[in-house]
Amino acid sequence: MSGSRDAEYTEYVQSRLAWLRRVAYLLCQDWQSADDLVQCAITRLYANWGKARDAASIDAYTRTIMVRVFLAERRSAWYRRVILIDAPGDLPGFQHDHAVRMDVRTALAALPPRQRATLVLRYYCDLSVELTARELGCTPGTVKSQTARGLDALRRALGPIMAEEA
């Protein structure tokens, strides 16, 4: 890779790293796995930078890499055998309702990886059904059914919690 291409790649990654980590966290549900996912995704992005920078949207290209790596890792035998338990660290306080946020994250983490990826792409990344299908490599009908199942599971998990809030 030439110096100018390296500089373009570095500039892109530095400007989008926080966003990549947030999306990865929503997929993985822990920061260490999210960092590993981002590292793998930006490594693959570097290897394919020529195609990526010519793409209509570098963000979409990178997000597709990240989602595909995430789903591939969840299908691997290593992931099914090894369970890493992460103790929550001390986080600074925010003005948000932490209990509800944690309940939503717990419910999202309980979803199967494909449903979780679909919900993250549709509602956090704000992608259409067609774009989500393209990123996941499936049909729009599959996106719709995965979205419906995921939302239904979230409603069931959060129903008692939301009833307590009211």
N, CA, C and O of each residue as an XYZ file, in Angstrom:
664
protein
N       0.845     -1.172      0.000
C       0.000      0.000      0.000
C       0.893      1.238      0.000
O       1.890      1.291      0.720
N       0.542      2.203     -0.786
C       1.343      3.416     -0.861
C       1.102      4.286      0.367
O       0.173      4.061      1.143
N       1.966      5.284      0.518
C       1.859      6.169      1.677
C       0.553      6.920      1.743
O      -0.016      7.072      2.824
N       0.058      7.400      0.602
C      -1.198      8.159      0.620
C      -2.385      7.251      0.946
O      -3.312      7.665      1.642
N      -2.355      6.014      0.442
C      -3.435      5.076      0.769
C      -3.401      4.730      2.253
O      -4.448      4.626      2.892
N      -2.187      4.548      2.809
C      -2.057      4.292      4.245
C      -2.608      5.461      5.049
O      -3.300      5.270      6.049
N      -2.297      6.662      4.606
C      -2.766      7.859      5.309
C      -4.288      7.963      5.252
O      -4.918      8.318      6.248
N      -4.888      7.656      4.097
C      -6.352      7.677      3.975
C      -6.983      6.656      4.910
O      -7.955      6.947      5.607
N      -6.415      5.457      4.914
C      -6.928      4.392      5.770
C      -6.830      4.804      7.241
O      -7.796      4.669      7.993
N      -5.683      5.296      7.641
C      -5.461      5.703      9.029
C      -6.411      6.819      9.427
O      -6.971      6.798     10.523
N      -6.596      7.783      8.555
C      -7.516      8.891      8.842
C      -8.941      8.380      9.016
O      -9.651      8.807      9.927
N      -9.360      7.463      8.141
C     -10.713      6.920      8.240
C     -10.895      6.175      9.569
O     -11.865      6.413     10.289
N      -9.968      5.281      9.887
C     -10.100      4.478     11.101
C     -10.089      5.367     12.345
O     -10.883      5.154     13.261
N      -9.212      6.346     12.387
C      -9.166      7.235     13.551
C     -10.463      8.027     13.707
O     -10.919      8.259     14.826
N     -11.048      8.433     12.605
C     -12.272      9.237     12.694
C     -13.501      8.395     13.041
O     -14.463      8.928     13.592
N     -13.494      7.117     12.738
C     -14.683      6.280     12.932
C     -14.528      5.234     14.039
O     -15.429      4.420     14.241
N     -13.406      5.242     14.756
C     -13.137      4.204     15.742
C     -14.182      4.159     16.858
O     -14.611      3.073     17.247
N     -14.590      5.288     17.368
C     -15.593      5.292     18.451
C     -16.911      4.693     17.966
O     -17.541      3.914     18.681
N     -17.323      5.050     16.769
C     -18.560      4.504     16.205
C     -18.435      2.991     16.004
O     -19.363      2.246     16.319
N     -17.296      2.537     15.484
C     -17.082      1.105     15.276
C     -17.154      0.345     16.601
O     -17.742     -0.734     16.665
N     -16.562      0.904     17.652
C     -16.590      0.253     18.957
C     -18.011      0.165     19.505
O     -18.384     -0.852     20.090
N     -18.811      1.224     19.322
C     -20.202      1.200     19.821
C     -21.016      0.125     19.110
O     -21.746     -0.629     19.752
N     -20.892      0.054     17.789
C     -21.622     -0.975     17.041
C     -21.148     -2.360     17.464
O     -21.965     -3.257     17.671
N     -19.851     -2.540     17.593
C     -19.299     -3.838     18.008
C     -19.784     -4.208     19.407
O     -20.086     -5.373     19.670
N     -19.861     -3.231     20.302
C     -20.343     -3.516     21.650
C     -21.789     -3.995     21.629
O     -22.150     -4.932     22.342
N     -22.604     -3.356     20.819
C     -24.000     -3.781     20.739
C     -24.115     -5.199     20.201
O     -25.022     -5.936     20.586
N     -23.214     -5.582     19.323
C     -23.229     -6.945     18.807
C     -22.704     -7.935     19.847
O     -23.322     -8.975     20.074
N     -21.575     -7.623     20.477
C     -20.890     -8.566     21.370
C     -21.354     -8.524     22.818
O     -21.313     -9.538     23.515
N     -21.790     -7.366     23.267
C     -22.255     -7.157     24.634
C     -21.141     -7.144     25.669
O     -21.430     -7.247     26.861
N     -19.884     -7.022     25.268
C     -18.820     -6.725     26.215
C     -17.695     -6.016     25.459
O     -17.469     -6.257     24.274
N     -16.999     -5.138     26.179
C     -16.041     -4.246     25.525
C     -14.810     -4.975     25.010
O     -14.270     -4.592     23.972
N     -14.348     -6.011     25.697
C     -13.160     -6.723     25.231
C     -13.437     -7.436     23.910
O     -12.636     -7.363     22.978
N     -14.563     -8.119     23.835
C     -14.924     -8.787     22.579
C     -15.183     -7.762     21.484
O     -14.861     -7.996     20.319
N     -15.765     -6.630     21.857
C     -16.009     -5.565     20.877
C     -14.689     -5.045     20.316
O     -14.567     -4.833     19.109
N     -13.702     -4.840     21.186
C     -12.394     -4.383     20.710
C     -11.752     -5.406     19.788
O     -11.149     -5.042     18.778
N     -11.879     -6.704     20.133
C     -11.343     -7.751     19.262
C     -12.043     -7.741     17.908
O     -11.403     -7.887     16.866
N     -13.357     -7.569     17.932
C     -14.133     -7.531     16.694
C     -13.721     -6.344     15.828
O     -13.547     -6.486     14.618
N     -13.568     -5.188     16.441
C     -13.140     -4.002     15.694
C     -11.757     -4.224     15.104
O     -11.511     -3.882     13.947
N     -10.858     -4.791     15.890
C      -9.499     -5.039     15.396
C      -9.519     -5.965     14.183
O      -8.839     -5.709     13.189
N     -10.288     -7.023     14.266
C     -10.392     -7.954     13.132
C     -10.995     -7.252     11.918
O     -10.529     -7.432     10.792
N     -12.032     -6.454     12.154
C     -12.701     -5.759     11.050
C     -11.778     -4.743     10.381
O     -11.740     -4.658      9.153
N     -11.034     -3.972     11.177
C     -10.174     -2.966     10.547
C      -8.952     -3.604      9.894
O      -8.368     -3.031      8.974
N      -8.565     -4.786     10.363
C      -7.493     -5.521      9.682
C      -7.964     -5.969      8.306
O      -7.249     -5.819      7.315
N      -9.166     -6.517      8.251
C      -9.721     -6.916      6.949
C      -9.973     -5.696      6.061
O      -9.796     -5.760      4.845
N     -10.380     -4.600      6.668
C     -10.579     -3.370      5.906
C      -9.267     -2.913      5.281
O      -9.244     -2.492      4.125
N      -8.186     -2.993      6.029
C      -6.869     -2.608      5.511
C      -6.493     -3.471      4.299
O      -5.995     -2.975      3.289
N      -6.750     -4.777      4.434
C      -6.419     -5.690      3.330
C      -7.251     -5.394      2.087
O      -6.807     -5.661      0.970
N      -8.434     -4.854      2.265
C      -9.331     -4.561      1.141
C      -9.559     -3.065      0.956
O     -10.591     -2.664      0.419
N      -8.623     -2.240      1.388
C      -8.823     -0.800      1.364
C      -9.069     -0.265     -0.045
O      -9.839      0.680     -0.220
N      -8.430     -0.854     -1.043
C      -8.644     -0.394     -2.420
C     -10.106     -0.494     -2.828
O     -10.652      0.437     -3.420
N     -10.740     -1.617     -2.515
C     -12.163     -1.776     -2.825
C     -13.029     -0.930     -1.906
O     -14.034     -0.364     -2.336
N     -12.640     -0.846     -0.650
C     -13.454     -0.119      0.335
C     -13.525      1.365      0.019
O     -14.597      1.966      0.099
N     -12.412      1.954     -0.334
C     -12.436      3.399     -0.579
C     -13.159      3.756     -1.869
O     -13.554      4.907     -2.059
N     -13.337      2.776     -2.763
C     -14.105      3.002     -3.983
C     -15.584      2.667     -3.811
O     -16.387      2.893     -4.716
N     -15.938      2.128     -2.648
C     -17.334      1.755     -2.386
C     -18.177      3.013     -2.212
O     -17.659      4.097     -1.943
N     -19.479      2.846     -2.370
C     -20.400      3.973     -2.217
C     -20.336      4.533     -0.795
O     -20.437      5.744     -0.603
N     -20.168      3.663      0.199
C     -20.083      4.089      1.596
C     -19.050      3.227      2.308
O     -19.225      2.017      2.448
N     -17.984      3.855      2.752
C     -16.952      3.112      3.473
C     -17.511      2.610      4.804
O     -17.154      1.521      5.255
N     -18.383      3.398      5.432
C     -19.004      2.958      6.688
C     -19.804      1.675      6.470
O     -19.707      0.740      7.266
N     -20.580      1.628      5.415
C     -21.380      0.426      5.130
C     -20.471     -0.762      4.837
O     -20.746     -1.875      5.287
N     -19.402     -0.542      4.096
C     -18.448     -1.603      3.776
C     -17.833     -2.146      5.066
O     -17.746     -3.359      5.256
N     -17.411     -1.249      5.943
C     -16.783     -1.643      7.207
C     -17.789     -2.338      8.118
O     -17.465     -3.346      8.746
N     -18.989     -1.812      8.193
C     -20.029     -2.418      9.028
C     -20.350     -3.825      8.549
O     -20.565     -4.725      9.360
N     -20.384     -4.020      7.232
C     -20.636     -5.351      6.686
C     -19.531     -6.314      7.101
O     -19.810     -7.447      7.493
N     -18.297     -5.876      7.018
C     -17.184     -6.716      7.465
C     -17.376     -7.091      8.928
O     -17.230     -8.255      9.300
N     -17.703     -6.106      9.754
C     -17.829     -6.345     11.185
C     -18.962     -7.328     11.491
O     -18.782     -8.238     12.300
N     -20.099     -7.163     10.870
C     -21.231     -8.064     11.130
C     -20.901     -9.477     10.660
O     -21.223    -10.446     11.347
N     -20.278     -9.601      9.521
C     -19.932    -10.938      9.020
C     -18.896    -11.626      9.902
O     -18.984    -12.832     10.132
N     -17.917    -10.876     10.397
C     -16.942    -11.451     11.326
C     -17.640    -11.874     12.615
O     -17.380    -12.958     13.137
N     -18.524    -11.023     13.128
C     -19.263    -11.343     14.348
C     -20.045    -12.644     14.193
O     -19.965    -13.526     15.048
N     -20.796    -12.761     13.107
C     -21.607    -13.970     12.910
C     -20.735    -15.199     12.683
O     -21.067    -16.286     13.158
N     -19.635    -15.045     11.968
C     -18.735    -16.177     11.737
C     -18.116    -16.656     13.049
O     -17.981    -17.859     13.270
N     -17.743    -15.724     13.910
C     -17.173    -16.109     15.206
C     -18.196    -16.852     16.053
O     -17.842    -17.799     16.756
N     -19.450    -16.440     16.000
C     -20.476    -17.090     16.810
C     -20.788    -18.504     16.305
O     -21.297    -19.338     17.053
N     -20.482    -18.758     15.055
C     -20.699    -20.103     14.508
C     -19.520    -21.032     14.780
O     -19.641    -22.245     14.605
N     -18.388    -20.485     15.204
C     -17.182    -21.302     15.366
C     -17.293    -22.212     16.581
O     -18.006    -21.909     17.538
N     -16.588    -23.314     16.529
C     -16.584    -24.270     17.630
C     -15.940    -23.667     18.876
O     -16.362    -23.967     19.992
N     -14.925    -22.821     18.703
C     -14.259    -22.211     19.848
C     -15.237    -21.375     20.662
O     -15.237    -21.443     21.891
N     -16.045    -20.610     20.007
C     -16.986    -19.745     20.714
C     -17.986    -20.578     21.520
O     -18.368    -20.188     22.623
N     -18.401    -21.700     20.984
C     -19.381    -22.527     21.689
C     -18.757    -23.255     22.879
O     -19.468    -23.609     23.818
N     -17.434    -23.486     22.858
C     -16.767    -24.193     23.953
C     -16.269    -23.276     25.051
O     -16.307    -23.645     26.225
N     -15.809    -22.103     24.700
C     -15.172    -21.206     25.655
C     -16.148    -20.102     26.050
O     -16.663    -19.374     25.201
N     -16.386    -19.995     27.331
C     -17.261    -18.945     27.837
C     -16.429    -18.070     28.770
O     -15.946    -18.521     29.808
N     -16.279    -16.832     28.382
C     -15.531    -15.888     29.199
C     -16.524    -15.069     30.001
O     -17.467    -14.505     29.446
N     -16.315    -15.006     31.289
C     -17.201    -14.244     32.151
C     -16.494    -12.938     32.486
O     -15.368    -12.930     32.984
N     -17.162    -11.862     32.208
C     -16.586    -10.539     32.414
C     -17.274     -9.878     33.597
O     -18.490     -9.691     33.598
N     -16.492     -9.533     34.593
C     -17.050     -8.801     35.725
C     -17.207     -7.344     35.320
O     -16.278     -6.749     34.774
N     -18.364     -6.768     35.580
C     -18.550     -5.372     35.181
C     -17.589     -4.459     35.934
O     -17.405     -4.591     37.144
N     -16.986     -3.540     35.205
C     -16.064     -2.593     35.814
C     -16.803     -1.410     36.390
O     -18.012     -1.262     36.211
N     -16.067     -0.575     37.079
C     -16.645      0.650     37.614
C     -16.817      1.640     36.490
O     -15.859      1.962     35.786
N     -18.022      2.123     36.316
C     -18.321      3.078     35.263
C     -18.726      4.405     35.889
O     -19.342      4.430     36.954
N     -18.386      5.493     35.237
C     -18.815      6.789     35.766
C     -20.336      6.905     35.693
O     -20.976      6.301     34.833
N     -20.892      7.676     36.591
C     -22.336      7.857     36.623
C     -22.834      8.757     35.510
O     -22.159      9.715     35.133
N     -23.979      8.465     34.997
C     -24.632      9.268     33.979
C     -26.011      9.667     34.499
O     -26.450      9.172     35.537
N     -26.672     10.528     33.806
C     -27.997     10.957     34.196
C     -29.078     10.029     33.637
O     -30.267     10.309     33.792
N     -28.691      8.955     33.003
C     -29.646      8.033     32.404
C     -30.152      7.042     33.452
O     -29.548      6.878     34.512
N     -31.258      6.393     33.140
C     -31.794      5.358     34.007
C     -30.998      4.082     33.758
O     -31.260      3.353     32.801
N     -30.035      3.822     34.617
C     -29.126      2.694     34.417
C     -29.831      1.352     34.513
O     -29.474      0.408     33.807
N     -30.817      1.262     35.371
C     -31.516     -0.012     35.533
C     -32.198     -0.419     34.227
O     -32.109     -1.574     33.812
N     -32.872      0.523     33.587
C     -33.551      0.216     32.328
C     -32.514     -0.097     31.250
O     -32.685     -1.040     30.477
N     -31.446      0.689     31.196
C     -30.389      0.451     30.206
C     -29.805     -0.951     30.367
O     -29.608     -1.661     29.381
N     -29.530     -1.345     31.601
C     -28.969     -2.676     31.853
C     -29.982     -3.767     31.510
O     -29.609     -4.817     30.987
N     -31.244     -3.527     31.799
C     -32.272     -4.508     31.457
C     -32.350     -4.704     29.939
O     -32.464     -5.831     29.459
N     -32.287     -3.609     29.196
C     -32.343     -3.706     27.735
C     -31.102     -4.420     27.219
O     -31.207     -5.276     26.340
N     -29.928     -4.084     27.750
C     -28.697     -4.757     27.313
C     -28.730     -6.244     27.633
O     -28.298     -7.064     26.823
N     -29.241     -6.597     28.811
C     -29.336     -8.009     29.186
C     -30.286     -8.744     28.245
O     -29.991     -9.853     27.798
N     -31.421     -8.125     27.949
C     -32.387     -8.748     27.033
C     -31.791     -8.870     25.633
O     -31.996     -9.884     24.965
N     -31.061     -7.859     25.182
C     -30.424     -7.904     23.865
C     -29.355     -8.989     23.829
O     -29.227     -9.696     22.829
N     -28.588     -9.129     24.905
C     -27.534    -10.141     24.963
C     -28.110    -11.551     24.937
O     -27.435    -12.480     24.494
N     -29.336    -11.727     25.402
C     -29.958    -13.055     25.441
C     -30.450    -13.509     24.068
O     -30.743    -14.689     23.875
N     -30.540    -12.590     23.125
C     -31.004    -12.957     21.782
C     -29.947    -13.763     21.046
O     -28.755    -13.600     21.307
N     -30.362    -14.631     20.130
C     -29.396    -15.315     19.278
C     -28.617    -14.283     18.450
O     -29.152    -13.218     18.140
N     -27.371    -14.580     18.089
C     -26.537    -13.607     17.385
C     -27.156    -13.021     16.123
O     -26.999    -11.828     15.864
N     -27.846    -13.816     15.344
C     -28.424    -13.312     14.099
C     -29.545    -12.303     14.374
O     -29.636    -11.274     13.705
N     -30.394    -12.604     15.361
C     -31.460    -11.663     15.727
C     -30.848    -10.386     16.293
O     -31.303     -9.285     15.983
N     -29.822    -10.533     17.121
C     -29.170     -9.361     17.704
C     -28.550     -8.495     16.608
O     -28.695     -7.273     16.621
N     -27.860     -9.128     15.662
C     -27.250     -8.381     14.557
C     -28.327     -7.667     13.736
O     -28.141     -6.520     13.330
N     -29.435     -8.336     13.497
C     -30.518     -7.729     12.733
C     -31.078     -6.501     13.450
O     -31.276     -5.457     12.827
N     -31.334     -6.617     14.753
C     -31.875     -5.481     15.504
C     -30.876     -4.326     15.581
O     -31.265     -3.163     15.480
N     -29.597     -4.639     15.759
C     -28.588     -3.576     15.817
C     -28.528     -2.838     14.482
O     -28.488     -1.608     14.450
N     -28.521     -3.586     13.389
C     -28.452     -2.944     12.074
C     -29.720     -2.139     11.777
O     -29.642     -1.027     11.255
N     -30.869     -2.690     12.104
C     -32.124     -2.006     11.784
C     -32.349     -0.778     12.666
O     -32.731      0.276     12.158
N     -32.120     -0.893     13.978
C     -32.536      0.170     14.887
C     -31.393      1.031     15.411
O     -31.604      2.215     15.676
N     -30.207      0.491     15.567
C     -29.099      1.332     16.010
C     -28.422      1.994     14.809
O     -28.135      3.191     14.828
N     -28.173      1.205     13.772
C     -27.535      1.757     12.567
C     -28.560      2.372     11.624
O     -28.182      3.024     10.650
N     -29.841      2.180     11.891
C     -30.938      2.778     11.131
C     -30.904      2.386      9.654
O     -31.083      3.235      8.781
N     -30.675      1.098      9.374
C     -30.657      0.611      7.999
C     -32.039      0.127      7.597
O     -32.829     -0.311      8.434
N     -32.314      0.213      6.323
C     -33.571     -0.312      5.794
C     -33.518     -1.841      5.796
O     -32.467     -2.439      6.028
N     -34.659     -2.452      5.537
C     -34.719     -3.911      5.461
C     -33.793     -4.415      4.357
O     -33.074     -5.396      4.544
N     -33.812     -3.743      3.211
C     -33.000     -4.172      2.073
C     -31.505     -4.056      2.370
O     -30.739     -4.963      2.045
N     -31.086     -2.952      2.982
C     -29.671     -2.788      3.312
C     -29.230     -3.784      4.380
O     -28.121     -4.315      4.322
N     -30.092     -4.030      5.343
C     -29.782     -5.022      6.373
C     -29.636     -6.402      5.745
O     -28.723     -7.151      6.094
N     -30.524     -6.740      4.827
C     -30.441     -8.037      4.143
C     -29.134     -8.153      3.380
O     -28.486     -9.200      3.399
N     -28.748     -7.081      2.713
C     -27.497     -7.097      1.956
C     -26.299     -7.302      2.890
O     -25.386     -8.062      2.567
N     -26.300     -6.631      4.038
C     -25.187     -6.752      4.981
C     -25.116     -8.144      5.611
O     -24.029     -8.667      5.856
N     -26.276     -8.733      5.867
C     -26.302    -10.053      6.481
C     -26.205    -11.185      5.463
O     -26.010    -12.344      5.829
N     -26.344    -10.842      4.183
C     -26.287    -11.863      3.145
C     -27.500    -12.774      3.151
O     -27.375    -13.988      2.988
N     -28.674    -12.187      3.341
C     -29.905    -12.973      3.369
C     -30.992    -12.209      2.622
O     -30.734    -11.149      2.050
N     -32.195    -12.746      2.629
C     -33.305    -12.101      1.926
C     -33.991    -11.083      2.834
O     -33.878    -11.170      4.056
N     -34.703    -10.116      2.246
C     -35.466     -9.176      3.080
C     -36.498     -9.878      3.966
O     -36.765     -9.429      5.081
N     -37.069    -10.960      3.481
C     -38.027    -11.709      4.293
C     -37.392    -12.273      5.554
O     -38.016    -12.298      6.615
N     -36.142    -12.727      5.433
C     -35.429    -13.229      6.606
C     -35.179    -12.103      7.597
O     -35.304    -12.297      8.806
N     -34.826    -10.927      7.089
C     -34.615     -9.767      7.973
C     -35.907     -9.449      8.707
O     -35.891     -9.203      9.913
N     -37.022     -9.450      7.994
C     -38.304     -9.140      8.624
C     -38.652    -10.156      9.703
O     -39.096     -9.783     10.789
N     -38.453    -11.438      9.409
C     -38.794    -12.458     10.400
C     -37.838    -12.412     11.592
O     -38.277    -12.574     12.731
N     -36.536    -12.193     11.354
C     -35.575    -12.096     12.453
C     -35.868    -10.863     13.314
O     -35.744    -10.907     14.538
N     -36.258     -9.764     12.661
C     -36.613     -8.553     13.396
C     -37.842     -8.799     14.257
O     -37.861     -8.438     15.433
N     -38.856     -9.405     13.682
C     -40.088     -9.674     14.431
C     -39.819    -10.602     15.608
O     -40.305    -10.360     16.712
N     -39.052    -11.659     15.381
C     -38.739    -12.591     16.472
C     -37.908    -11.914     17.552
O     -38.153    -12.105     18.743
N     -36.927    -11.125     17.138
C     -36.081    -10.424     18.105
C     -36.869     -9.429     18.937
O     -36.707     -9.364     20.156
N     -37.725     -8.650     18.278
C     -38.537     -7.675     19.011
C     -39.519     -8.375     19.946
O     -39.760     -7.914     21.062
N     -40.077     -9.481     19.488
C     -40.996    -10.238     20.333
C     -40.270    -10.759     21.576
O     -40.801    -10.691     22.685
N     -39.068    -11.273     21.386
C     -38.287    -11.774     22.521
C     -37.936    -10.632     23.482
O     -37.983    -10.808     24.700
N     -37.585     -9.462     22.935
C     -37.293     -8.311     23.790
C     -38.534     -7.878     24.569
O     -38.451     -7.569     25.758
N     -39.679     -7.858     23.896
C     -40.919     -7.476     24.584
C     -41.249     -8.449     25.715
O     -41.652     -8.033     26.801
N     -41.075     -9.748     25.452
C     -41.336    -10.738     26.500
C     -40.379    -10.556     27.669
O     -40.786    -10.635     28.829
N     -39.102    -10.312     27.364
C     -38.096    -10.157     28.426
C     -38.297     -8.862     29.197
O     -38.089     -8.820     30.410
N     -38.695     -7.819     28.511
C     -38.806     -6.507     29.153
C     -40.225     -6.192     29.626
O     -40.432     -5.210     30.339
N     -41.182     -6.996     29.244
C     -42.569     -6.730     29.635
C     -42.767     -6.554     31.120
O     -43.324     -5.539     31.538
N     -42.332     -7.505     31.943
C     -42.507     -7.331     33.392
C     -41.743     -6.119     33.934
O     -42.209     -5.458     34.862
N     -40.600     -5.832     33.370
C     -39.796     -4.697     33.824
C     -40.485     -3.391     33.494
O     -40.538     -2.485     34.326
N     -41.013     -3.285     32.284
C     -41.675     -2.059     31.866
C     -42.994     -1.860     32.625
O     -43.409     -0.728     32.872
N     -43.644     -2.963     32.988
C     -44.888     -2.855     33.766
C     -44.594     -2.284     35.154
O     -45.401     -1.534     35.702
N     -43.421     -2.644     35.728
C     -43.031     -2.110     37.029
C     -42.748     -0.623     36.950
O     -43.012      0.111     37.902
N     -42.205     -0.165     35.808
C     -41.853      1.239     35.626
C     -43.098      2.122     35.552
O     -43.076      3.276     35.981
N     -44.169      1.578     35.012
C     -45.391      2.378     34.774
C     -46.151      2.682     36.025
O     -47.190      3.341     35.971
